[in-house]
């Protein structure tokens, strides 16, 4: 039951984040164009994911007790 509730919460969070992404990206698209906006958005997302990735890797190793 907890898994279903958590899935619903994350689904709703993803919908809200998607809507905010579209709303926030309107101004840059109009000023610098859609291609540059997509490029800078992807660079930002890549840096953010690379910064968070080490925490998930160490947590997964602890969960399977390799270290």
C-alpha positions as CSV (number, residue, x, y, z in Angstrom):
1,X,0.0,0.0,0.0
2,X,2.9,2.3,0.8
3,X,4.3,1.8,-2.7
4,X,1.0,2.8,-4.3
5,X,0.7,6.0,-2.2
6,X,4.3,6.9,-2.9
7,X,3.8,6.3,-6.6
8,X,0.8,8.7,-6.6
9,X,2.7,11.4,-4.8
10,X,5.7,11.2,-7.2
11,X,3.3,11.2,-10.1
12,X,1.6,14.3,-8.9
13,X,5.0,15.9,-8.2
14,X,6.1,15.1,-11.8
15,X,2.9,16.7,-13.2
16,X,3.4,19.9,-11.2
17,X,7.1,20.0,-12.2
18,X,6.3,19.6,-15.8
19,X,3.7,22.4,-15.7
20,X,6.2,24.7,-14.0
21,X,8.8,23.8,-16.5
22,X,6.6,24.9,-19.4
23,X,5.5,28.1,-17.6
24,X,9.0,29.1,-16.7
25,X,10.5,28.3,-20.1
26,X,8.2,30.7,-22.0
27,X,10.3,33.9,-21.3
28,X,13.7,32.4,-22.4
29,X,12.1,30.8,-25.5
30,X,10.8,34.2,-26.6
31,X,14.1,36.0,-25.9
32,X,16.8,33.6,-27.0
33,X,15.0,31.0,-29.0
34,X,13.9,27.4,-28.3
35,X,17.2,25.7,-29.3
36,X,19.4,27.7,-26.9
37,X,16.8,27.4,-24.2
38,X,16.8,23.6,-24.6
39,X,20.6,23.6,-24.6
40,X,21.0,25.6,-21.4
41,X,18.2,23.6,-19.7
42,X,19.9,20.3,-20.5
43,X,23.3,21.6,-19.3
44,X,21.7,22.7,-16.0
45,X,19.9,19.3,-15.6
46,X,23.1,17.4,-16.3
47,X,25.1,19.3,-13.8
48,X,22.4,18.9,-11.2
49,X,22.2,15.1,-11.8
50,X,26.0,14.7,-11.7
51,X,26.1,16.6,-8.4
52,X,23.4,14.3,-6.8
53,X,24.6,11.0,-8.4
54,X,27.3,10.2,-5.9
55,X,24.8,10.2,-3.0
56,X,22.6,7.6,-4.8
57,X,25.6,5.4,-5.7
58,X,26.8,5.2,-2.1
59,X,23.3,4.6,-0.8
60,X,22.8,1.8,-3.3
61,X,26.1,0.2,-2.3
62,X,25.2,0.4,1.4
63,X,21.8,-1.2,0.6
64,X,23.3,-4.2,-1.1
65,X,26.2,-4.3,1.5
66,X,29.1,-4.4,-0.9
67,X,31.1,-1.9,1.2
